[in-house]
Amino acid sequence: MRKISRKDLKKEKLGFYLAGFVEGEGSFNVSLRRKADYKVSWQVVMSFNVSQKDPTLLHILKRELDCGIIKIRKIDNLYSFDVTNPSDIIQKVIPYFQKYPVLSDSKKKNFSIFCDIAKLMEKGEHRNLSGLKKILDLREKLNEGKGRKRKYSITDIFPTQESSETIRRPQVNT
């Protein structure tokens, strides 16, 4: 027979509660930044974020994950909890939501794609053209639907889908 302490039970309930909160208010994202000094001219940035008018749950989430930052957007006083550090995402965020999973099909799909991209980045695939192409192909399926905005799409980086050797490099001003 195994004893379960109240402390563990409370932590488990909190984990599932926070997963439900993230289900409705959170997002797993992958964005791109032009970087002329990078080998592939692009930086892949993974991020996990949750926004809310009241920061209470964001502080609890930050404490539970032991990473990230909370900031406020001055224009509308909206608080945002953000994790962009790749090692924090791989070592803290992903394991947390593997332990306390999201439930809806769409959020599960997005989390799964996010995990696949994280695995590729952990292997350094974002540093070569074929790996970058794999990441961007996955990213196209992330957060599909109305309201999704991206500064750069896969066709901005790879103008023709047939060739991953054709890459659009940022202009360097001299």
VOVOGU-358699 format. One record per residue (C-alpha): residue in three letters; y, x, z; residue number from 1. Coordinates in Angstrom, 3 decimals. Example, Ala and Ser with C-alpha at 12.3 -4.5 7.8 and 13.67 -1.06 7.14 Angstrom:
BEGIN
ATOM,type,v,u,w,seq
ATOM,ALA,-4.500,12.300,7.800,1
ATOM,SER,-1.060,13.670,7.140,2
end
This chain:
BEGIN
ATOM,type,v,u,w,seq
ATOM,MET,0.000,0.000,0.000,1
ATOM,ARG,3.458,1.318,-0.962,2
ATOM,LYS,6.521,0.824,1.221,3
ATOM,ILE,9.770,-0.064,-0.482,4
ATOM,SER,12.930,0.616,1.447,5
ATOM,ARG,15.869,-1.792,1.413,6
ATOM,LYS,18.024,1.036,0.078,7
ATOM,ASP,15.785,1.395,-3.001,8
ATOM,LEU,15.690,-2.367,-3.484,9
ATOM,LYS,19.482,-2.593,-3.332,10
ATOM,LYS,19.829,0.280,-5.811,11
ATOM,GLU,17.358,-1.388,-8.184,12
ATOM,LYS,19.224,-4.706,-8.023,13
ATOM,LEU,22.498,-2.903,-8.629,14
ATOM,GLY,20.974,-1.079,-11.620,15
ATOM,PHE,19.858,-4.326,-13.248,16
ATOM,TYR,23.187,-5.969,-12.406,17
ATOM,LEU,25.122,-3.112,-14.032,18
ATOM,ALA,22.827,-3.237,-17.069,19
ATOM,GLY,23.690,-6.936,-17.410,20
ATOM,PHE,27.375,-6.125,-17.079,21
ATOM,VAL,27.080,-3.447,-19.780,22
ATOM,GLU,25.140,-5.929,-21.899,23
ATOM,GLY,28.257,-8.052,-22.153,24
ATOM,GLU,31.087,-5.560,-21.801,25
ATOM,GLY,29.706,-2.160,-22.822,26
ATOM,SER,29.324,-0.314,-26.059,27
ATOM,PHE,27.295,2.620,-27.389,28
ATOM,ASN,29.301,4.307,-30.154,29
ATOM,VAL,29.308,7.270,-32.501,30
ATOM,SER,32.573,8.385,-34.085,31
ATOM,LEU,33.664,11.203,-36.356,32
ATOM,ARG,36.522,13.676,-36.203,33
ATOM,ARG,37.662,15.917,-39.020,34
ATOM,LYS,37.215,19.553,-38.004,35
ATOM,ALA,38.047,22.068,-40.716,36
ATOM,ASP,36.713,24.922,-38.584,37
ATOM,TYR,33.236,23.318,-38.199,38
ATOM,LYS,30.432,24.363,-40.525,39
ATOM,VAL,30.054,20.783,-41.830,40
ATOM,SER,33.780,19.993,-41.369,41
ATOM,TRP,33.019,17.042,-39.089,42
ATOM,GLN,32.437,16.592,-35.358,43
ATOM,VAL,30.064,13.822,-34.265,44
ATOM,VAL,31.218,12.251,-30.989,45
ATOM,MET,28.860,10.030,-29.015,46
ATOM,SER,30.466,7.716,-26.490,47
ATOM,PHE,29.485,5.076,-24.001,48
ATOM,ASN,32.283,2.836,-22.793,49
ATOM,VAL,33.024,-0.300,-20.853,50
ATOM,SER,36.435,-2.003,-20.679,51
ATOM,GLN,37.670,-4.462,-18.087,52
ATOM,LYS,40.922,-5.793,-16.582,53
ATOM,ASP,39.602,-5.202,-13.045,54
ATOM,PRO,38.354,-1.619,-12.518,55
ATOM,THR,36.048,-2.407,-9.545,56
ATOM,LEU,32.773,-2.459,-11.491,57
ATOM,LEU,33.876,0.486,-13.602,58
ATOM,HIS,34.213,2.597,-10.443,59
ATOM,ILE,30.735,1.496,-9.317,60
ATOM,LEU,29.307,2.353,-12.746,61
ATOM,LYS,31.039,5.756,-12.675,62
ATOM,ARG,29.572,6.446,-9.230,63
ATOM,GLU,26.075,5.348,-10.285,64
ATOM,LEU,26.077,7.453,-13.453,65
ATOM,ASP,27.888,10.352,-11.767,66
ATOM,CYS,29.926,11.112,-14.892,67
ATOM,GLY,32.693,9.862,-17.128,68
ATOM,ILE,36.334,8.985,-16.656,69
ATOM,ILE,38.285,5.803,-15.990,70
ATOM,LYS,41.590,5.406,-17.747,71
ATOM,ILE,44.110,2.603,-18.193,72
ATOM,ARG,45.687,1.507,-21.436,73
ATOM,LYS,49.382,1.036,-20.705,74
ATOM,ILE,50.008,-1.532,-23.440,75
ATOM,ASP,47.790,-4.210,-21.838,76
ATOM,ASN,46.679,-2.695,-18.488,77
ATOM,LEU,43.047,-2.676,-19.615,78
ATOM,TYR,40.804,-0.196,-17.777,79
ATOM,SER,38.146,1.736,-19.636,80
ATOM,PHE,35.192,3.755,-18.349,81
ATOM,ASP,34.231,6.377,-20.949,82
ATOM,VAL,31.485,8.983,-21.208,83
ATOM,THR,31.721,11.371,-24.171,84
ATOM,ASN,30.181,14.557,-22.805,85
ATOM,PRO,26.948,14.974,-24.832,86
ATOM,SER,24.927,16.374,-21.914,87
ATOM,ASP,26.066,13.519,-19.621,88
ATOM,ILE,25.046,10.999,-22.265,89
ATOM,ILE,21.639,12.648,-22.750,90
ATOM,GLN,20.902,13.443,-19.087,91
ATOM,LYS,22.561,10.515,-17.283,92
ATOM,VAL,23.564,7.533,-19.436,93
ATOM,ILE,20.431,7.257,-21.588,94
ATOM,PRO,17.945,7.665,-18.687,95
ATOM,TYR,19.874,5.094,-16.625,96
ATOM,PHE,19.584,2.441,-19.337,97
ATOM,GLN,15.967,3.373,-19.976,98
ATOM,LYS,15.324,2.640,-16.298,99
ATOM,TYR,17.571,-0.462,-16.258,100
ATOM,PRO,17.359,-1.761,-19.829,101
ATOM,VAL,19.675,-4.117,-21.638,102
ATOM,LEU,17.923,-7.306,-22.735,103
ATOM,SER,19.477,-8.811,-25.858,104
ATOM,ASP,17.983,-7.856,-29.202,105
ATOM,SER,21.307,-6.624,-30.590,106
ATOM,LYS,22.157,-4.412,-27.580,107
ATOM,LYS,18.563,-3.086,-27.462,108
ATOM,LYS,18.820,-2.205,-31.159,109
ATOM,ASN,22.166,-0.439,-30.643,110
ATOM,PHE,20.861,1.470,-27.625,111
ATOM,SER,17.747,2.531,-29.560,112
ATOM,ILE,19.855,3.812,-32.478,113
ATOM,PHE,22.168,5.573,-30.001,114
ATOM,CYS,19.117,7.294,-28.449,115
ATOM,ASP,17.844,8.355,-31.891,116
ATOM,ILE,21.221,9.887,-32.713,117
ATOM,ALA,21.287,11.650,-29.324,118
ATOM,LYS,17.865,13.191,-30.056,119
ATOM,LEU,19.102,14.493,-33.404,120
ATOM,MET,22.224,15.935,-31.803,121
ATOM,GLU,20.204,17.515,-29.003,122
ATOM,LYS,18.257,19.364,-31.719,123
ATOM,GLY,21.536,20.503,-33.304,124
ATOM,GLU,21.076,18.361,-36.408,125
ATOM,HIS,24.783,17.444,-36.452,126
ATOM,ARG,25.507,21.050,-37.406,127
ATOM,ASN,23.881,20.890,-40.843,128
ATOM,LEU,24.423,18.571,-43.812,129
ATOM,SER,20.974,16.988,-43.891,130
ATOM,GLY,21.114,16.285,-40.148,131
ATOM,LEU,24.648,14.916,-40.410,132
ATOM,LYS,23.462,12.610,-43.185,133
ATOM,LYS,20.581,11.344,-40.979,134
ATOM,ILE,23.014,10.691,-38.136,135
ATOM,LEU,25.443,8.847,-40.408,136
ATOM,ASP,22.651,6.754,-41.931,137
ATOM,LEU,21.695,5.660,-38.397,138
ATOM,ARG,25.333,5.143,-37.438,139
ATOM,GLU,25.764,2.663,-40.300,140
ATOM,LYS,23.303,0.370,-38.464,141
ATOM,LEU,25.060,0.746,-35.089,142
ATOM,ASN,27.207,-2.178,-33.848,143
ATOM,GLU,26.897,-4.091,-37.106,144
ATOM,GLY,28.895,-7.227,-37.646,145
ATOM,LYS,32.321,-8.713,-37.429,146
ATOM,GLY,34.984,-6.697,-35.674,147
ATOM,ARG,33.445,-3.260,-36.177,148
ATOM,LYS,36.123,-0.785,-37.226,149
ATOM,ARG,35.527,2.770,-38.315,150
ATOM,LYS,38.100,5.317,-39.324,151
ATOM,TYR,35.523,7.153,-41.464,152
ATOM,SER,32.456,5.755,-43.170,153
ATOM,ILE,29.463,7.585,-44.566,154
ATOM,THR,30.993,7.453,-48.071,155
ATOM,ASP,34.088,9.306,-46.793,156
ATOM,ILE,31.840,12.238,-45.887,157
ATOM,PHE,29.175,11.881,-48.577,158
ATOM,PRO,30.920,10.296,-51.602,159
ATOM,THR,27.612,9.854,-53.414,160
ATOM,GLN,24.588,8.717,-51.454,161
ATOM,GLU,22.208,10.646,-53.726,162
ATOM,SER,23.372,14.081,-52.700,163
ATOM,SER,23.888,15.276,-49.158,164
ATOM,GLU,25.178,18.533,-50.647,165
ATOM,THR,28.337,16.760,-51.813,166
ATOM,ILE,30.543,16.625,-48.773,167
ATOM,ARG,34.189,15.761,-48.554,168
ATOM,ARG,35.925,18.505,-46.629,169
ATOM,PRO,39.277,18.007,-44.923,170
ATOM,GLN,42.279,19.543,-46.630,171
ATOM,VAL,43.660,22.589,-44.841,172
ATOM,ASN,47.442,22.869,-45.003,173
ATOM,THR,48.734,26.389,-45.503,174
end
